[in-house]
């Protein structure tokens, strides 16, 4: 199994709904988004995927979330913006561009701090 990894950071605010103590008030994070694609086979040029193309997709998504209130972002508005739901949203934004490329899976990790992350990993195709 081969994998390609790209990461990007963004600053964003959110608030949690439910029994989350102080996190129910609006607060912010320096999020780190890590994206990993995996596959069994390399292309004829010896790559699993063009890292530059993956970098462009990840950087574009991070830029669209930078300095935003996640509770107002279309696709996240109306959900509890937990790290798990942000990972799900990011996975769903990146996955369509990776379909039909002989890739096995996509993992998206969303770090809220250097010690805490949530992730979504699912098969592609």
C-alpha positions as CSV (number, residue, x, y, z in Angstrom):
1,X,0.0,0.0,0.0
2,X,1.3,3.5,-0.9
3,X,0.2,6.7,0.6
4,X,0.5,10.4,-0.2
5,X,0.1,13.0,2.6
6,X,-0.5,16.8,2.5
7,X,-1.3,19.1,5.4
8,X,-2.6,22.7,5.7
9,X,-3.6,25.0,8.5
10,X,-6.5,27.5,9.0
11,X,-7.8,29.7,11.7
12,X,-11.5,29.4,12.4
13,X,-14.1,29.9,15.1
14,X,-17.0,27.8,16.2
15,X,-19.2,26.9,19.2
16,X,-20.4,23.5,20.3
17,X,-24.0,22.7,21.1
18,X,-24.6,20.4,24.1
19,X,-22.7,19.5,27.3
20,X,-19.3,20.8,26.3
21,X,-18.6,23.3,29.1
22,X,-16.8,26.5,28.0
23,X,-16.7,25.2,24.4
24,X,-20.3,26.1,24.0
25,X,-19.2,29.7,23.8
26,X,-17.7,31.0,20.5
27,X,-14.0,30.2,20.5
28,X,-11.3,29.6,17.9
29,X,-8.6,27.1,16.9
30,X,-5.6,27.0,14.7
31,X,-6.8,23.9,12.9
32,X,-4.4,21.5,11.1
33,X,-5.9,19.5,8.3
34,X,-4.1,16.3,7.3
35,X,-5.1,14.5,4.1
36,X,-3.8,11.0,3.2
37,X,-4.7,9.1,0.1
38,X,-3.8,5.5,-0.2
39,X,-3.6,3.1,-3.1
40,X,-2.2,-0.3,-4.2
41,X,-0.7,0.7,-7.5
42,X,1.6,3.3,-8.8
43,X,1.0,5.0,-12.2
44,X,3.5,4.5,-15.0
45,X,5.4,7.6,-13.9
46,X,6.1,6.0,-10.5
47,X,3.6,8.1,-8.5
48,X,0.4,7.2,-6.6
49,X,-0.9,10.7,-7.2
50,X,0.4,14.1,-8.2
51,X,1.3,15.7,-4.8
52,X,1.0,19.2,-6.3
53,X,-2.6,18.5,-7.4
54,X,-3.5,17.2,-3.9
55,X,-1.7,20.2,-2.3
56,X,-3.8,22.5,-4.5
57,X,-7.1,20.9,-3.4
58,X,-6.1,20.8,0.3
59,X,-4.8,24.4,0.3
60,X,-8.0,25.6,-1.5
61,X,-10.2,24.0,1.1
62,X,-8.2,25.4,4.0
63,X,-8.3,28.9,2.4
64,X,-12.1,28.6,2.1
65,X,-12.3,28.0,5.9
66,X,-9.6,30.4,7.0
67,X,-10.9,33.2,9.3
68,X,-14.4,31.9,9.1
69,X,-17.0,31.0,11.7
70,X,-17.5,27.3,10.9
71,X,-21.1,27.5,12.1
72,X,-21.9,29.8,9.1
73,X,-20.1,27.8,6.4
74,X,-22.5,26.1,3.9
75,X,-22.3,22.4,4.5
76,X,-21.4,22.9,8.2
77,X,-24.1,25.4,9.2
78,X,-26.8,23.6,11.2
79,X,-24.5,20.9,12.4
80,X,-22.6,20.6,15.6
81,X,-19.1,21.7,14.4
82,X,-17.2,19.1,16.4
83,X,-13.8,18.0,15.0
84,X,-15.5,14.8,13.8
85,X,-18.1,16.8,11.8
86,X,-15.4,19.1,10.4
87,X,-13.4,16.0,9.3
88,X,-16.5,14.6,7.6
89,X,-17.2,17.9,5.8
90,X,-13.6,18.1,4.6
91,X,-13.6,14.5,3.5
92,X,-16.8,15.1,1.5
93,X,-15.3,18.2,-0.1
94,X,-12.0,16.5,-1.2
95,X,-13.3,13.0,-2.1
96,X,-15.2,13.8,-5.4
97,X,-11.9,15.0,-7.0
98,X,-10.2,11.8,-6.2
99,X,-12.8,9.4,-7.6
100,X,-11.8,7.1,-10.5
101,X,-8.1,7.4,-9.9
102,X,-7.3,3.9,-8.7
103,X,-7.0,5.2,-5.1
104,X,-8.1,2.9,-2.3
105,X,-9.0,5.3,0.6
106,X,-9.0,8.9,1.8
107,X,-8.3,9.9,5.4
108,X,-8.8,13.4,6.7
109,X,-7.6,14.4,10.2
110,X,-8.7,17.6,11.8
111,X,-6.4,18.7,14.7
112,X,-7.9,21.3,17.1
113,X,-4.6,21.4,19.0
114,X,-1.3,19.6,18.9
115,X,-2.7,16.9,21.2
116,X,-6.3,16.4,19.8
117,X,-7.7,15.3,16.5
118,X,-10.6,13.6,14.9
119,X,-10.6,11.8,11.6
120,X,-12.7,10.3,8.9
121,X,-11.3,7.5,6.8
122,X,-13.4,5.8,4.0
123,X,-12.8,3.9,0.8
124,X,-12.8,5.8,-2.5
125,X,-14.6,4.6,-5.6
